[in-house]
């Protein structure tokens, strides 16, 4: 007993994570199809005790499929999601293809599970940086509406895919061996370096990742009133993002209140040990479901006690992508 | 013809940079003494064509010395700086020992060179993150006073010394070879990781590095009115810091105006190519004197056009430490 599930982009970084999490959580599956581009078709992938051969995605791939988990890039989703929906499937799409469509719910299960009901076949999974910021920000916003967010990200290369993760390792090796290295996946040398997020820059100077954080947060929170500025940056880390988040609330709020609220918030774990200087780190967030939150403190630059600073870390491939999508599927 | 100079902490990361820059800039030296702790005494260090033997610093080391460049830690400066001053030397101190003393000028030559005149023997070099932020922030502040700064740092390990730089390389090597690695210099595994700055946390939740950025900026700018919050974070980078800086001005300011002002500012180089997605990076800032500034854009979260976001990168060992100190010496 279970659902007929297809994974679109099964050989990618998020695809592998889909498989791992479906297995871990005993998701009820009657049949599992692994779909990819022509390049990866024919590969064998282990799922539990089975070995499944990856098939090239085509217009007939979705017949009889009930649930599609898609993470093969925006253009692939644009092409195949409508076909899958026409075949009767529900598509949970991890790309940015449909996120801002009015007809498509954009869902973080801890925040707006009720939006799922309005779906017309496609449900969008938000951008990874958006999810990692908002799982801890939403419970605070519910109690004391947030007026403005200033966020700076420290993003892992996993967001650029499995090839970028391999490239960071290659680049680090070359650096340590004093060999020259020219990246081919990432736009700049990733090892022992930091660079502005590798997405297109708009006329206003914001890159696409930053615009996603701003627009998606407003859609998920159901408010256009929240002011947000973001600076998105890549760091030489494999798979967990960090974010320095500065919040301005409507009313005064103490760091004690913030800790109280976050200690009960779903999907959040407080890691905030000032004495041991132990705070959220990518090596601790990697492979975990919770968003780690620490450095919680009253912002001394905001008069009237309305400001809070905090620092978070979350696994980009899990809660930032695959886990959030599978939580949506479980709600369905 | 020249000055009798002593370097206190000659074998450290900043010490090596002092030697390199003194040589590059042809600083007039009649006699050069290299001082260190007992552990490093006896080492031979090349300076130009000479080889100089490092001596253990003691109370008699400063007789006949006219200029001391100190970067051997706060407690070493506290002990030896007054002795050197009593011997008639001027001490330019790169540690935090005297920075907030009322009698000690805290100087960034591009900002407050006039403060040097008030010295009573000791002149303090600001914290590296403070210098890197303020070289580009000051010329903007002069034209349109800044009310508030929200800054998040991406700090290289060089700030923790030469041993930390070696440790990052060792840690990266161990990671790539799948060997366990326990750091002994830095408090957390530095490779493929990010962690909150390794300085003491105060009761208000800010760490010492953050408090330095706040207090030192106010002293250098000669104003207590500027509101600042900072989140200081270490990233796996060798020797150049980055900072995401969010500014609130008194009056509206356009990104065009900011670019105009910064294109003429001393010590600043604009690196802001949106089409090529090319912005300030540690690999470009390393070994350079200028602070690189890019991602200059109007902050969409501040009504009335009073907000600007930007991203900077500067060499922590050069402008963040040794170069700034030698520029002070040149002014003297």
Interface residues (C-beta under 8 A of the other chain):
Chain A: X148 X149 X150 X152 X154 X168 X169 X172 X173 X175 X176 X187 X188 X189 X191 X192 X193 X194 X195 X196 X198 X200 X201 X204 X205 X206 X207 X214 X227 X228 X229 X231 X233 X235 X236 X237 X238 X242 X244 X246 X255 X274 X275 X277 X279 X281 X282 X283 X294 X295 X296 X297 X298 X299 X300 X301 X302 X303 X307 X309 X311 X313
Chain B: X148 X149 X150 X152 X154 X168 X169 X172 X173 X175 X176 X187 X188 X189 X191 X192 X193 X194 X195 X196 X198 X200 X201 X204 X205 X206 X207 X214 X227 X228 X229 X231 X233 X235 X236 X237 X238 X242 X244 X246 X255 X274 X275 X277 X279 X281 X282 X283 X294 X295 X296 X297 X298 X299 X300 X301 X302 X303 X307 X309 X311 X313
